[in-house]
């Protein structure tokens, strides 16, 4: 599969609070043997806080010790949960994600456009990475996605004899670096870089809506990032650069009523600024 251009696989781990996928270990091993990075996901059934707690604990128990270089994701699509109010479903999704994130995992939410538009409060879930299911030739810019599932009818050599339908995904982040360096998903965090002062590798950047651009902050201590123009861009939490150069900050361009924004980066007594224009 690696030779065919595929780089990662998202493997189902659990469903509800009692069903562990019997193929998970085999699928993870097979993906690793094929040279693929792996993540895992949980199919949500919970309609109460008690159930969502059980589901998070069950998922964490099943993936315990698994070193996953892609996110662990919550799959939000089951019919019963979509009958909940938007507020209630959002409460449960955020609760599951918080519990798993606090256990040391890098969390994403899997959802399609209908769920995002009509069943979840985007302002509350957007702090988690989005794995967007949209089977179309172009990805919507309404919700900035880190992974895009663009087909459910793909063909992959070695999977289902190369003739069965397979979900196909594109990733827009270097997750192996992010997760390994950050110490998520059962990896040990790397040491902070040995860099003095503060400087940014970018002073100004033109972007299009939906684009993700990474700014390198050259400094030793983890910097603080302040965004001016939150309806124009979104900034991630800084993460260590794999090459020891400093800290990486992902900037996502939104669909703004205005086009100009900037980030101010502060490390100890030093500050630096980067301007963004969303075209």
BAKOL-280485 format. One record per residue: residue in three letters; x, y, z of N, C-alpha, C, O, CB in turn. Coordinates in steps of 0.1 Angstrom, whole numbers, padded with zeros to 4 digits, always signed. Glycine has a CB too. Layout:
REM BAKOL-280485
alaXYZXYZXYZXYZXYZ
...
//
This chain:
REM BAKOL-280485
unk+0008-0012+0000+0000+0000+0000+0008+0013+0000+0005+0022-0007-0009+0000+0012
unk+0020+0012+0007+0029+0024+0008+0033+0027-0006+0034+0039-0010+0041+0021+0017
unk+0037+0017-0014+0042+0019-0028+0031+0025-0037+0034+0031-0047+0047+0006-0033
unk+0018+0023-0033+0007+0028-0041+0003+0042-0037-0006+0047-0043-0005+0019-0040
unk+0011+0048-0028+0008+0062-0025+0000+0064-0012-0003+0076-0009+0001+0069-0036
unk-0003+0054-0005-0011+0055+0007-0001+0056+0019+0010+0050+0020-0020+0043+0010
unk-0004+0065+0029+0005+0068+0039+0000+0065+0053+0008+0062+0062+0008+0083+0039
unk-0013+0064+0055-0018+0061+0068-0032+0054+0068-0038+0054+0057-0020+0075+0076
unk-0035+0048+0079-0048+0041+0080-0054+0044+0093-0048+0044+0104-0046+0026+0078
unk-0067+0047+0093-0075+0049+0105-0083+0036+0108-0091+0032+0100-0085+0061+0104
unk-0080+0030+0120-0085+0017+0123-0096+0018+0133-0095+0024+0144-0074+0007+0127
unk-0107+0011+0131-0118+0011+0141-0113+0002+0153-0108-0009+0152-0131+0005+0135
unk-0116+0008+0165-0112+0002+0178-0124-0003+0185-0124-0015+0190-0103+0011+0186
unk-0134+0006+0187-0145+0002+0196-0158+0009+0191-0158+0017+0182-0142+0007+0210
unk-0169+0004+0197-0182+0009+0194-0190+0008+0207-0191-0003+0213-0189+0001+0182
unk-0197+0019+0211-0204+0018+0223-0194+0016+0235-0183+0020+0234-0215+0008+0223
unk-0199+0009+0245-0190+0006+0257-0189-0009+0259-0184-0013+0270-0196+0013+0269
unk-0192-0017+0249-0190-0031+0250-0184-0038+0238-0179-0049+0239-0204-0038+0253
unk-0184-0031+0227-0180-0038+0215-0166-0034+0211-0164-0022+0206-0189-0035+0203
unk-0156-0043+0212-0142-0040+0207-0141-0047+0194-0145-0059+0192-0132-0045+0217
unk-0136-0040+0184-0134-0046+0171-0124-0057+0171-0112-0055+0174-0130-0035+0160
unk-0128-0069+0167-0119-0080+0168-0108-0080+0158-0098-0087+0159-0127-0093+0166
unk-0109-0071+0148-0099-0070+0137-0089-0059+0140-0079-0058+0133-0106-0067+0124
unk-0090-0052+0152-0082-0040+0154-0067-0044+0154-0059-0038+0147-0085-0034+0167
unk-0063-0054+0162-0049-0058+0164-0044-0062+0150-0033-0058+0146-0047-0069+0174
unk-0051-0070+0143-0047-0075+0130-0045-0063+0120-0036-0063+0112-0057-0086+0124
unk-0055-0054+0120-0054-0043+0111-0043-0034+0114-0036-0029+0105-0068-0035+0112
unk-0040-0031+0127-0029-0023+0131-0016-0029+0127-0007-0023+0121-0029-0020+0146
unk-0014-0042+0129-0002-0049+0126+0000-0050+0110+0011-0048+0105-0003-0064+0131
unk-0011-0052+0103-0011-0052+0089-0007-0039+0083+0001-0038+0073-0024-0057+0083
unk-0013-0028+0088-0009-0015+0084+0006-0012+0086+0012-0006+0078-0018-0004+0090
unk+0010-0015+0098+0025-0013+0101+0034-0021+0092+0044-0016+0087+0027-0017+0116
unk+0030-0033+0089+0038-0042+0080+0038-0036+0066+0048-0038+0058+0032-0056+0080
unk+0027-0029+0062+0027-0022+0049+0033-0009+0049+0033-0002+0039+0012-0021+0045
unk+0039-0005+0060+0046+0008+0061+0037+0020+0063+0041+0031+0060+0054+0010+0049
unk+0025+0018+0069+0016+0029+0071+0016+0034+0085+0017+0026+0094+0002+0024+0067
unk+0014+0046+0087+0011+0052+0100-0004+0049+0104-0012+0046+0095+0013+0067+0101
unk-0007+0048+0117-0020+0044+0120-0026+0053+0131-0019+0059+0140-0020+0030+0125
unk-0039+0054+0130-0047+0061+0141-0059+0051+0144-0060+0041+0138-0053+0075+0137
unk-0067+0055+0154-0078+0046+0158-0091+0055+0160-0089+0066+0163-0075+0038+0170
unk-0102+0048+0159-0114+0056+0161-0125+0048+0169-0125+0036+0169-0120+0061+0148
unk-0134+0055+0175-0145+0050+0183-0158+0054+0177-0160+0066+0175-0143+0054+0198
unk-0167+0045+0176-0181+0048+0171-0190+0051+0182-0192+0042+0190-0186+0036+0162
unk-0195+0063+0183-0202+0067+0195-0217+0063+0195-0224+0064+0185-0201+0082+0196
unk-0222+0058+0206-0236+0054+0208-0242+0062+0220-0254+0063+0222-0237+0040+0211
unk-0234+0068+0229-0238+0074+0241-0248+0085+0240-0247+0093+0231-0226+0079+0249
unk-0259+0084+0248-0269+0095+0248-0270+0101+0262-0278+0110+0264-0283+0089+0244
unk-0262+0096+0272-0261+0102+0285-0247+0104+0289-0238+0098+0283-0269+0093+0295
unk-0245+0113+0299-0231+0115+0304-0225+0102+0310-0213+0100+0309-0231+0126+0315
unk-0233+0094+0317-0229+0082+0322-0224+0072+0311-0213+0066+0313-0240+0075+0331
unk-0231+0072+0300-0227+0063+0289-0215+0068+0282-0206+0060+0278-0239+0062+0279
unk-0214+0081+0281-0202+0086+0274-0189+0084+0282-0179+0082+0277-0204+0101+0271
unk-0191+0084+0295-0179+0081+0304-0175+0067+0302-0163+0064+0301-0183+0084+0319
unk-0185+0058+0302-0182+0043+0300-0175+0041+0286-0166+0033+0285-0195+0035+0301
unk-0180+0048+0276-0174+0046+0263-0160+0051+0262-0151+0045+0256-0183+0054+0252
unk-0157+0063+0268-0143+0068+0268-0134+0058+0276-0123+0055+0271-0143+0082+0275
unk-0139+0053+0287-0130+0044+0295-0128+0031+0288-0117+0025+0288-0137+0041+0309
unk-0139+0026+0281-0137+0014+0273-0128+0015+0262-0119+0007+0259-0151+0010+0268
unk-0129+0026+0254-0120+0029+0243-0105+0030+0248-0096+0024+0242-0123+0042+0236
unk-0103+0037+0259-0089+0039+0265-0084+0025+0269-0072+0023+0267-0089+0048+0276
unk-0092+0017+0274-0087+0003+0278-0083-0005+0266-0073-0012+0267-0098-0004+0286
unk-0091-0004+0255-0088-0012+0244-0075-0008+0237-0068-0016+0232-0100-0011+0234
unk-0073+0006+0236-0061+0010+0229-0049+0012+0238-0038+0017+0233-0064+0024+0222
unk-0050+0009+0250-0039+0011+0260-0026+0005+0255-0026-0007+0251-0043+0004+0274
unk-0016+0013+0255-0003+0008+0250+0000+0009+0236+0011+0007+0231-0001-0006+0255
unk-0011+0011+0228-0009+0012+0213-0002+0026+0209-0007+0036+0213-0022+0011+0206
unk+0009+0025+0202+0016+0037+0198+0010+0041+0184+0013+0034+0174+0031+0035+0197
unk+0002+0052+0184-0005+0056+0172+0000+0069+0167+0000+0079+0175-0020+0056+0175
unk+0005+0070+0155+0010+0082+0150+0000+0091+0143+0003+0102+0138+0021+0079+0140
unk-0012+0087+0143-0024+0095+0138-0034+0097+0150-0033+0089+0159-0030+0089+0125
unk-0043+0106+0149-0052+0109+0160-0060+0097+0164-0062+0088+0156-0060+0121+0157
unk-0066+0098+0176-0077+0089+0180-0089+0097+0178-0090+0109+0183-0075+0084+0195
unk-0099+0092+0171-0111+0100+0167-0124+0095+0172-0126+0083+0174-0111+0100+0151
unk-0133+0104+0174-0147+0101+0178-0156+0102+0166-0157+0113+0160-0152+0110+0190
unk-0162+0091+0162-0170+0090+0150-0185+0094+0155-0191+0087+0162-0170+0076+0144
unk-0189+0105+0149-0202+0111+0153-0212+0109+0141-0212+0118+0133-0201+0126+0158
unk-0219+0098+0140-0228+0097+0129-0240+0087+0132-0249+0087+0124-0220+0091+0117
unk-0240+0080+0143-0250+0070+0146-0264+0077+0148-0265+0088+0154-0247+0063+0159
unk-0274+0071+0142-0288+0077+0141-0293+0081+0155-0298+0092+0156-0297+0067+0135
unk-0291+0073+0165-0297+0076+0178-0291+0089+0184-0299+0097+0190-0295+0064+0188
unk-0279+0091+0183-0273+0102+0189-0276+0115+0182-0276+0126+0187-0257+0101+0189
unk-0280+0114+0169-0284+0126+0161-0298+0130+0164-0302+0140+0159-0282+0123+0146
unk-0305+0122+0172-0318+0127+0176-0318+0135+0189-0328+0142+0193-0327+0114+0179
unk-0306+0136+0195-0304+0145+0206-0304+0160+0202-0302+0163+0190-0291+0142+0213
unk-0306+0169+0211-0305+0183+0208-0291+0186+0205-0281+0179+0208-0310+0192+0220
unk-0288+0197+0197-0275+0201+0194-0267+0203+0207-0255+0199+0207-0275+0214+0185
unk-0273+0210+0216-0265+0213+0229-0261+0200+0236-0250+0199+0241-0274+0221+0238
unk-0271+0190+0237-0268+0178+0244-0257+0170+0237-0248+0165+0243-0281+0170+0245
unk-0259+0168+0224-0249+0161+0216-0235+0167+0217-0225+0160+0219-0253+0159+0202
unk-0235+0180+0216-0222+0187+0218-0216+0185+0231-0204+0182+0233-0223+0202+0215
unk-0224+0185+0242-0219+0182+0255-0213+0169+0256-0202+0167+0262-0231+0183+0266
unk-0219+0158+0250-0214+0145+0251-0201+0143+0243-0192+0137+0247-0224+0135+0246
unk-0201+0149+0231-0189+0149+0222-0177+0155+0229-0166+0149+0230-0191+0155+0209
unk-0179+0167+0235-0168+0174+0242-0164+0166+0254-0152+0165+0257-0172+0188+0246
unk-0173+0160+0261-0170+0152+0273-0161+0140+0269-0151+0138+0276-0183+0147+0280
unk-0165+0133+0259-0156+0121+0255-0142+0126+0251-0132+0120+0255-0163+0114+0243
unk-0142+0136+0243-0129+0141+0238-0120+0146+0249-0108+0144+0249-0131+0153+0228
unk-0126+0153+0259-0118+0158+0270-0113+0147+0278-0101+0147+0282-0127+0167+0279
unk-0121+0136+0281-0116+0125+0289-0104+0118+0282-0095+0114+0288-0128+0115+0291
unk-0106+0116+0269-0095+0109+0261-0083+0118+0260-0071+0113+0261-0100+0105+0247
unk-0085+0131+0258-0073+0140+0257-0066+0141+0270-0053+0141+0270-0078+0154+0253
unk-0073+0141+0281-0066+0141+0294-0058+0129+0297-0049+0129+0305-0076+0144+0305
unk-0061+0118+0290-0054+0105+0292-0041+0105+0283-0034+0095+0283-0063+0094+0288
unk-0039+0116+0276-0026+0117+0268-0027+0115+0254-0017+0112+0247-0016+0108+0274
unk-0039+0115+0248-0041+0112+0234-0044+0124+0226-0050+0134+0231-0052+0102+0232
unk-0041+0124+0213-0043+0135+0204-0057+0132+0197-0058+0122+0190-0032+0137+0193
unk-0067+0140+0200-0081+0137+0197-0085+0145+0184-0082+0156+0182-0090+0140+0208
unk-0094+0138+0176-0101+0144+0165-0115+0140+0165-0119+0130+0172-0094+0140+0151
unk-0124+0147+0158-0138+0144+0157-0141+0141+0142-0137+0149+0133-0147+0156+0162
unk-0147+0130+0140-0151+0126+0127-0166+0129+0125-0174+0125+0132-0149+0110+0124
unk-0169+0137+0114-0183+0141+0112-0184+0145+0097-0174+0149+0091-0187+0152+0121
unk-0196+0144+0092-0199+0149+0079-0205+0164+0080-0207+0169+0091-0209+0140+0071
unk-0208+0170+0068-0213+0184+0068-0226+0185+0075-0229+0195+0082-0214+0189+0054
unk-0235+0175+0074-0248+0176+0080-0247+0176+0095-0253+0184+0102-0257+0164+0076
unk-0238+0168+0101-0236+0167+0115-0230+0181+0120-0234+0186+0130-0227+0156+0119
unk-0221+0186+0113-0214+0198+0117-0223+0210+0116-0223+0219+0124-0202+0200+0108
unk-0232+0210+0106-0241+0222+0104-0253+0221+0113-0258+0232+0118-0245+0222+0090
unk-0258+0209+0115-0271+0208+0122-0272+0202+0136-0281+0203+0143-0280+0201+0113
unk-0261+0195+0139-0261+0187+0152-0251+0190+0162-0251+0185+0173-0261+0172+0148
unk-0240+0197+0158-0230+0201+0167-0228+0216+0167-0230+0223+0157-0216+0194+0163
unk-0224+0221+0179-0220+0235+0180-0205+0236+0177-0196+0233+0185-0223+0240+0195
unk-0203+0241+0165-0189+0242+0160-0180+0250+0169-0168+0246+0170-0189+0247+0145
unk-0185+0261+0174-0176+0269+0183-0171+0262+0195-0161+0265+0200-0184+0281+0187
unk-0178+0251+0199-0173+0243+0210-0164+0231+0206-0156+0227+0214-0185+0238+0218
unk-0166+0226+0195-0158+0214+0191-0146+0217+0182-0138+0208+0179-0167+0204+0184
unk-0145+0230+0177-0135+0233+0168-0121+0233+0174-0111+0233+0167-0137+0246+0162
unk-0120+0232+0187-0106+0231+0193-0100+0217+0191-0088+0215+0194-0107+0234+0208
unk-0108+0208+0187-0103+0194+0184-0101+0194+0168-0109+0200+0161-0113+0183+0189
unk-0092+0186+0164-0090+0185+0149-0102+0178+0143-0109+0170+0149-0077+0176+0146
unk-0105+0182+0131-0117+0177+0124-0112+0167+0113-0104+0170+0105-0125+0188+0117
unk-0119+0155+0113-0117+0145+0103-0131+0146+0095-0141+0141+0100-0114+0131+0108
unk-0131+0153+0084-0143+0156+0076-0146+0145+0066-0138+0141+0058-0142+0169+0069
unk-0158+0140+0067-0164+0130+0057-0172+0138+0047-0183+0143+0050-0172+0119+0063
unk-0166+0140+0035-0174+0146+0024-0169+0140+0011-0158+0142+0006-0171+0162+0024
unk-0178+0133+0005-0175+0125-0007-0178+0134-0019-0189+0134-0025-0183+0112-0008
unk-0168+0142-0023-0169+0152-0034-0156+0154-0040-0145+0150-0034-0175+0165-0028
unk-0155+0160-0052-0143+0163-0058-0135+0174-0052-0123+0176-0054-0145+0166-0073
unk-0142+0183-0044-0135+0194-0037-0140+0194-0022-0152+0191-0020-0138+0207-0044
unk-0132+0198-0013-0135+0198+0001-0141+0212+0004-0136+0222+0000-0123+0196+0010
unk-0152+0212+0012-0158+0224+0017-0149+0232+0026-0141+0226+0033-0171+0221+0024
unk-0149+0245+0025-0141+0254+0033-0149+0258+0046-0144+0266+0053-0136+0265+0026
unk-0161+0254+0047-0169+0258+0058-0164+0255+0072-0165+0262+0082-0184+0253+0057
unk-0157+0243+0072-0152+0238+0085-0137+0233+0082-0135+0223+0075-0160+0226+0091
unk-0127+0240+0087-0113+0237+0084-0110+0223+0089-0111+0220+0101-0104+0247+0091
unk-0107+0214+0080-0104+0200+0083-0089+0197+0083-0082+0202+0075-0112+0191+0073
unk-0085+0188+0092-0071+0183+0092-0070+0170+0084-0059+0167+0079-0067+0181+0106
unk-0081+0162+0084-0081+0150+0075-0094+0151+0067-0105+0155+0073-0080+0137+0084
unk-0094+0147+0055-0105+0148+0046-0108+0133+0041-0099+0128+0033-0104+0158+0034
unk-0119+0128+0044-0123+0115+0038-0131+0118+0026-0143+0123+0027-0132+0106+0049
unk-0125+0116+0014-0131+0121+0002-0138+0111-0006-0145+0114-0016-0120+0128-0006
unk-0137+0098-0002-0144+0088-0010-0147+0076-0001-0139+0073+0009-0135+0083-0022
unk-0158+0069-0003-0161+0057+0003-0162+0045-0006-0165+0034-0003-0175+0058+0010
unk-0157+0047-0018-0157+0037-0029-0144+0035-0035-0143+0032-0047-0168+0040-0040
unk-0133+0037-0027-0120+0036-0033-0116+0022-0034-0122+0013-0029-0110+0044-0024
unk-0105+0019-0041-0099+0006-0042-0084+0007-0038-0077+0016-0042-0100+0001-0057
unk-0080-0002-0029-0067-0002-0024-0061-0016-0025-0067-0026-0021-0067+0002-0009
unk-0049-0017-0032-0043-0030-0033-0040-0037-0020-0035-0030-0011-0029-0029-0041
unk-0044-0049-0019-0042-0057-0006-0053-0055+0004-0053-0062+0014-0029-0052+0000
unk-0063-0047+0001-0075-0045+0010-0087-0050+0003-0090-0045-0008-0076-0030+0015
unk-0094-0060+0009-0106-0066+0002-0103-0070-0012-0111-0069-0021-0117-0055+0002
unk-0091-0076-0013-0086-0082-0026-0085-0071-0037-0085-0075-0049-0096-0093-0030
unk-0085-0059-0033-0083-0048-0042-0096-0045-0050-0096-0037-0060-0073-0052-0052
unk-0107-0051-0046-0120-0050-0054-0131-0044-0046-0141-0039-0051-0124-0063-0060
unk-0130-0044-0033-0141-0039-0024-0140-0025-0021-0129-0019-0022-0141-0047-0011
unk-0151-0018-0017-0151-0004-0014-0142-0001-0001-0144-0008+0009-0165+0001-0012
unk-0134+0009-0002-0126+0013+0009-0127+0029+0010-0127+0036+0000-0111+0009+0007
unk-0128+0033+0023-0127+0048+0025-0113+0053+0022-0103+0047+0026-0131+0051+0040
unk-0113+0065+0015-0100+0071+0012-0099+0085+0019-0109+0092+0019-0098+0072-0003
unk-0087+0088+0024-0085+0100+0032-0072+0107+0028-0063+0101+0023-0084+0096+0047
unk-0073+0120+0030-0061+0129+0028-0058+0136+0041-0068+0140+0048-0063+0139+0017
unk-0046+0137+0045-0042+0144+0057-0035+0157+0054-0026+0157+0045-0033+0135+0067
unk-0038+0167+0061-0031+0180+0059-0022+0184+0069-0017+0195+0070-0042+0191+0057
unk-0019+0175+0079-0009+0178+0089+0001+0166+0090-0001+0155+0086-0016+0179+0103
unk+0013+0170+0095+0023+0160+0097+0021+0154+0111+0028+0157+0120+0038+0167+0096
unk+0011+0145+0112+0007+0139+0125+0019+0131+0131+0020+0132+0143-0005+0131+0123
unk+0026+0123+0124+0037+0115+0131+0046+0124+0138+0050+0121+0149+0045+0107+0121
unk+0050+0136+0132+0059+0145+0139+0052+0152+0151+0057+0152+0162+0064+0156+0130
unk+0039+0156+0149+0032+0163+0160+0030+0154+0172+0033+0158+0183+0018+0168+0155
unk+0026+0141+0169+0023+0132+0180+0035+0127+0187+0035+0126+0199+0014+0121+0174
unk+0045+0123+0179+0058+0118+0185+0065+0129+0194+0068+0127+0205+0067+0113+0175
unk+0066+0141+0188+0073+0152+0195+0065+0156+0207+0071+0160+0217+0076+0163+0186
unk+0052+0156+0206+0044+0161+0217+0041+0151+0228+0036+0154+0239+0031+0165+0212
unk+0045+0138+0226+0044+0128+0236+0029+0123+0237+0025+0119+0248+0048+0133+0249
unk+0022+0124+0226+0008+0119+0226+0008+0104+0223+0017+0098+0218-0001+0127+0217
unk-0004+0097+0225-0007+0084+0220+0004+0074+0224+0008+0065+0216-0008+0085+0205
unk+0008+0075+0236+0018+0065+0242+0032+0067+0237+0040+0058+0239+0013+0051+0239
unk+0035+0078+0231+0049+0081+0228+0055+0090+0239+0047+0097+0247+0050+0088+0214
unk+0068+0090+0241+0075+0099+0250+0079+0112+0244+0084+0112+0233+0088+0092+0256
unk+0075+0123+0250+0077+0136+0244+0092+0139+0242+0101+0134+0250+0071+0147+0253
unk+0096+0146+0232+0109+0150+0229+0113+0161+0238+0105+0168+0243+0112+0153+0214
unk+0126+0163+0239+0131+0174+0247+0129+0188+0240+0130+0188+0228+0146+0172+0251
unk+0127+0198+0248+0126+0212+0241+0138+0215+0234+0149+0211+0237+0122+0222+0252
unk+0137+0224+0223+0148+0228+0215+0158+0237+0223+0153+0244+0232+0144+0235+0203
unk+0170+0237+0219+0180+0246+0225+0182+0258+0216+0191+0258+0207+0194+0239+0228
unk+0173+0268+0218+0173+0280+0209+0173+0292+0218+0165+0292+0228+0161+0279+0199
unk+0180+0302+0215+0180+0315+0223+0171+0325+0216+0170+0325+0204+0194+0320+0225
unk+0165+0334+0224+0157+0345+0219+0144+0340+0212+0139+0330+0216+0165+0352+0208
unk+0139+0348+0203+0126+0345+0196+0126+0351+0182+0129+0363+0181+0114+0350+0204
unk+0123+0343+0172+0121+0348+0159+0111+0339+0152+0110+0328+0155+0135+0350+0151
unk+0104+0345+0142+0095+0337+0134+0100+0335+0120+0107+0344+0115+0081+0344+0134
unk+0098+0324+0114+0103+0322+0100+0094+0329+0090+0098+0329+0078+0104+0307+0097
unk+0083+0335+0094+0074+0341+0085+0069+0354+0091+0065+0355+0102+0061+0332+0081
unk+0070+0365+0083+0065+0378+0088+0051+0382+0082+0043+0389+0089+0075+0389+0084
unk+0048+0377+0070+0035+0379+0064+0032+0368+0054+0041+0363+0048+0036+0393+0056
unk+0019+0364+0053+0015+0353+0045+0001+0355+0039-0008+0359+0047+0015+0340+0053
unk+0000+0354+0026-0013+0354+0020-0019+0340+0019-0012+0330+0016-0013+0360+0005
unk-0032+0338+0023-0038+0324+0024-0051+0325+0018-0057+0335+0016-0039+0320+0039
unk-0056+0313+0014-0070+0311+0009-0078+0304+0020-0073+0297+0028-0071+0303-0004
unk-0091+0307+0020-0100+0301+0031-0099+0286+0031-0099+0279+0020-0114+0305+0029
unk-0097+0280+0043-0095+0266+0044-0081+0261+0044-0078+0249+0048-0102+0259+0033
unk-0072+0269+0040-0057+0266+0039-0051+0265+0054-0056+0273+0062-0049+0276+0031
unk-0042+0256+0056-0035+0255+0068-0020+0258+0066-0014+0252+0057-0037+0241+0075
unk-0014+0268+0073+0000+0272+0071+0007+0271+0085+0001+0274+0095+0001+0286+0065
unk+0019+0266+0085+0026+0264+0097+0037+0274+0099+0046+0275+0090+0032+0249+0098
unk+0037+0281+0110+0047+0291+0113+0057+0285+0123+0053+0278+0132+0041+0304+0119
unk+0070+0287+0120+0080+0282+0130+0084+0293+0139+0089+0304+0134+0093+0277+0122
unk+0083+0291+0152+0087+0301+0162+0100+0295+0168+0100+0285+0174+0077+0303+0173
unk+0111+0302+0165+0124+0298+0170+0126+0304+0184+0130+0315+0186+0136+0303+0161
unk+0124+0295+0194+0126+0299+0208+0127+0286+0216+0123+0275+0211+0114+0308+0213
unk+0131+0287+0228+0133+0275+0237+0121+0272+0244+0116+0260+0244+0145+0277+0246
unk+0115+0282+0252+0103+0279+0260+0091+0279+0251+0091+0286+0240+0102+0290+0271
unk+0081+0271+0254+0068+0271+0247+0062+0285+0246+0060+0291+0257+0058+0261+0253
unk+0060+0290+0234+0055+0304+0234+0040+0305+0236+0032+0295+0235+0058+0310+0220
unk+0035+0317+0239+0021+0320+0240+0017+0327+0227+0025+0335+0222+0018+0329+0252
unk+0006+0323+0222+0001+0329+0209-0012+0336+0211-0022+0331+0216-0001+0318+0198
unk-0012+0349+0207-0025+0357+0207-0029+0360+0193-0021+0365+0185-0022+0370+0215
unk-0042+0358+0190-0047+0360+0177-0055+0373+0177-0064+0375+0186-0056+0348+0172
unk-0053+0382+0168-0061+0393+0165-0068+0391+0152-0062+0390+0141-0053+0407+0165
unk-0081+0389+0153-0089+0386+0141-0093+0371+0141-0090+0363+0132-0081+0388+0128
unk-0100+0367+0152-0104+0353+0154-0114+0348+0144-0116+0336+0142-0109+0351+0168
unk-0121+0357+0137-0130+0353+0127-0123+0352+0113-0129+0349+0103-0142+0363+0126
unk-0110+0355+0113-0102+0354+0101-0093+0342+0101-0092+0335+0090-0094+0367+0099
unk-0086+0339+0112-0077+0328+0113-0079+0321+0126-0084+0327+0136-0062+0333+0111
unk-0074+0309+0127-0074+0301+0139-0059+0296+0141-0053+0291+0132-0084+0289+0139
unk-0054+0297+0153-0040+0293+0156-0041+0281+0166-0049+0280+0175-0032+0304+0163
unk-0033+0271+0163-0032+0259+0171-0023+0261+0183-0016+0272+0184-0027+0247+0163
unk-0023+0252+0193-0014+0252+0203+0000+0249+0197+0002+0240+0189-0017+0241+0214
unk+0011+0257+0202+0024+0254+0197+0028+0240+0200+0025+0234+0211+0034+0264+0202
unk+0035+0233+0191+0041+0220+0193+0055+0220+0189+0060+0228+0181+0033+0209+0185
unk+0063+0211+0195+0077+0210+0192+0080+0206+0178+0073+0197+0172+0084+0200+0202
unk+0090+0212+0172+0095+0209+0159+0103+0196+0159+0112+0195+0168+0102+0220+0152
unk+0101+0187+0150+0109+0174+0150+0124+0176+0149+0132+0168+0154+0104+0165+0140
unk+0128+0187+0142+0142+0189+0140+0148+0197+0150+0160+0201+0149+0144+0196+0127
unk+0141+0201+0161+0147+0208+0172+0149+0223+0169+0157+0229+0176+0160+0202+0176
unk+0142+0228+0159+0144+0242+0155+0136+0252+0164+0139+0264+0164+0140+0244+0141
unk+0126+0247+0171+0117+0255+0179+0103+0249+0180+0102+0238+0183+0117+0269+0173
unk+0093+0258+0178+0079+0254+0180+0071+0257+0167+0074+0267+0161+0073+0261+0192
unk+0062+0248+0164+0054+0250+0152+0039+0254+0156+0034+0249+0165+0053+0237+0144
unk+0034+0264+0148+0021+0269+0151+0013+0268+0138+0016+0274+0128+0021+0284+0156
unk+0002+0260+0138-0006+0258+0126-0016+0270+0126-0024+0272+0135-0013+0245+0126
unk-0017+0276+0114-0026+0287+0112-0037+0283+0102-0033+0279+0091-0019+0300+0107
unk-0049+0283+0105-0060+0279+0096-0068+0292+0092-0072+0299+0100-0070+0269+0103
unk-0069+0293+0079-0076+0305+0073-0091+0301+0073-0095+0291+0067-0071+0309+0059
unk-0099+0310+0078-0114+0308+0079-0120+0316+0067-0113+0321+0058-0120+0313+0092
unk-0134+0316+0067-0141+0324+0057-0146+0337+0063-0157+0337+0068-0153+0315+0050
unk-0138+0347+0063-0140+0359+0071-0148+0370+0064-0149+0370+0052-0128+0365+0076
unk-0155+0378+0072-0161+0390+0066-0150+0401+0062-0152+0410+0054-0172+0396+0075
unk-0139+0400+0069-0127+0408+0066-0115+0399+0064-0116+0387+0066-0124+0418+0078
unk-0105+0405+0058-0094+0396+0053-0081+0397+0061-0072+0389+0058-0091+0400+0039
unk-0080+0405+0071-0067+0408+0077-0067+0403+0091-0076+0406+0099-0063+0422+0075
unk-0056+0397+0095-0054+0393+0109-0039+0391+0112-0031+0392+0103-0062+0379+0112
unk-0036+0389+0125-0022+0386+0128-0021+0378+0141-0031+0378+0149-0014+0399+0129
unk-0010+0372+0143-0007+0365+0156+0005+0373+0162+0014+0377+0156-0004+0350+0154
unk+0004+0373+0175+0015+0378+0183+0021+0367+0192+0013+0360+0199+0011+0390+0192
unk+0033+0364+0190+0040+0352+0197+0049+0358+0208+0057+0367+0205+0048+0343+0187
unk+0047+0353+0220+0055+0358+0231+0062+0346+0238+0056+0336+0241+0046+0365+0241
unk+0075+0347+0240+0083+0337+0247+0092+0345+0257+0101+0352+0253+0091+0328+0238
unk+0089+0343+0270+0096+0350+0280+0095+0365+0278+0083+0370+0279+0111+0346+0281
unk+0105+0372+0276+0104+0387+0274+0104+0391+0260+0106+0403+0257+0115+0394+0282
unk+0103+0382+0251+0104+0385+0236+0091+0383+0230+0083+0375+0233+0115+0376+0230
unk+0088+0392+0220+0076+0391+0212+0079+0393+0197+0089+0399+0193+0066+0402+0216
unk+0070+0386+0189+0072+0387+0174+0058+0386+0169+0049+0381+0175+0081+0376+0169
unk+0056+0391+0157+0043+0392+0150+0044+0387+0136+0054+0388+0129+0037+0406+0150
unk+0033+0380+0132+0031+0376+0118+0017+0380+0113+0007+0377+0120+0033+0360+0117
unk+0017+0386+0101+0004+0391+0095-0001+0381+0085+0007+0374+0078+0007+0405+0089
unk-0014+0380+0084-0021+0371+0075-0032+0379+0067-0039+0386+0073-0027+0359+0082
unk-0032+0376+0054-0043+0381+0045-0050+0369+0039-0044+0361+0033-0037+0390+0034
unk-0063+0368+0042-0071+0357+0036-0078+0362+0024-0086+0371+0024-0081+0351+0047
unk-0074+0356+0013-0079+0361+0000-0092+0354-0004-0097+0357-0015-0068+0359-0011
//
